[in-house]
């Protein structure tokens, strides 16, 4: 069974990482768009690519970057249509997970990155797994935090409604937009079923709601979520890659997640018996509550899988 670790709050940097690296905020041209990214750590260090979820951006990793950087170089990009990256019109830029993965591939190539470990959360899972399957030789290790690649990981009460949208977009799109992009849904993604609601800063969902309210975001996010059905269809190939490739794998899972079940952790262990797994007292965005704990786990894991 996965270990059940309580997420820490506050605290110092992980042992062996006494230096707090500055976080840089940069842009690069990749795949025809300007991609914004956050970076910390030595420019010649091994790379950890951090891929964010919905409706967040690289901002979700702001607290993790200085804690884990050095000797690792951490790169956290915003996908096109998210955060501070370009958001081209859906009329000219298809918002699909294939296209986001292509953009992230172009991002790494623009920076001359040939190998990397990946931290995958929520939408970062399908983006990162597309990179892994397309370029397995590049992947040094995986950290999975509340990202799914098994049907067991999708909570039926929530995802059955979403499957109806995939089956008949025209009939269900208005209801999906009203719920998926609402203030209540945006808050619930963070708080989930946590008994510690007072530990969550309401600015988290207020800022994301402001992002979701920008012109064109409703169409961008509806298009992208309609394409989410291709992720479910790809689960078997991702599972096969994980069983076949057995990359070093760390799973840190916020157990109060209302969208993704803790059953996913056992499914990952079934495909990869050597995975290191930890359940945390945290939600879907576990970094809201457990940044120090996750940073310590990630640093220890990375120190084991790659030389300094």
QUIWOZI-V906549 format. One line per field, one symbol per residue. phi: phi as a letter, one per 20 degrees, with the letter a starting at -180 (. if undefined). psi: psi as a letter, one per 20 degrees, with the letter a starting at -180 (. if undefined). burial: b if it has 24 or more other ideal C-beta (glycine too) atoms within 12 Angstrom, else e. A space follows every 10 residues. Layout:
BEGIN
phi = ???
psi = ???
burial = ???
END
This chain:
BEGIN
phi = .ffddffecm nefggncffe ffeddccbeb mncedebdbb offdefdded deddeebggf egfegfedfn ffedcceefg ncldfgcfff fdcfecfgff ffffffffff emedbaecdd clgfffffff ffffcffeee acddclcdbb ggfefggeef fffffffbfg fdffffffef deffffffge fldfedgfee fffgefffff ffefgnfffg fffffffggf fffegfffff ffffelfgcd dccfeefeed ffgfffffff fcgefecbed fadgeffgdc gfffgfffff fffeebff
psi = qqqoppprpb rrqqqilhpo qqpqorqqpp kjropqqqqq rpijrqpooo prapkbaihh jghhgihhqo iqoppnqpqp iqcjrqmqpi hiopnrhghg hhghghghhh jkphqqrqop pdhhghghhg gghhmhiioh rpppolqqkq hhiooghgih hhhhghhngh higghgghgh jrgghhghhg hckpilhiip oihghgghhg giiqpihggg hggghhihhh ghhighhggg gghghlqppp oopoijpigp qihhghhghg hnhjqpqppq mrbgmhihhk gggggggggg ghhhiqq.
burial = ebeebebbee eebbeebeee bebeebebeb bebbbbbbbb beeebbbbbb bbbbbbbbbb bbbbbbbbbb bbbbbbbbbb bbbbbbbbeb eebebbbbbb bbbbbbbbee bebebbbbbb bbbbbbbbbb bbbebeebbb bbbbbbbbbb bbbbbeebbe ebeebbeeee eebeebbeeb beeebbbbbb bbebeeeebb eeebbeebbe bbeeeebbbb bbbbbbbbbb bbebbeebbe bbeebebbbb bbbbbbbbbb bbebbebbbe bbeebbbbbb bbbbbbbbbb bbbbbbbbbe bbbebeee
END
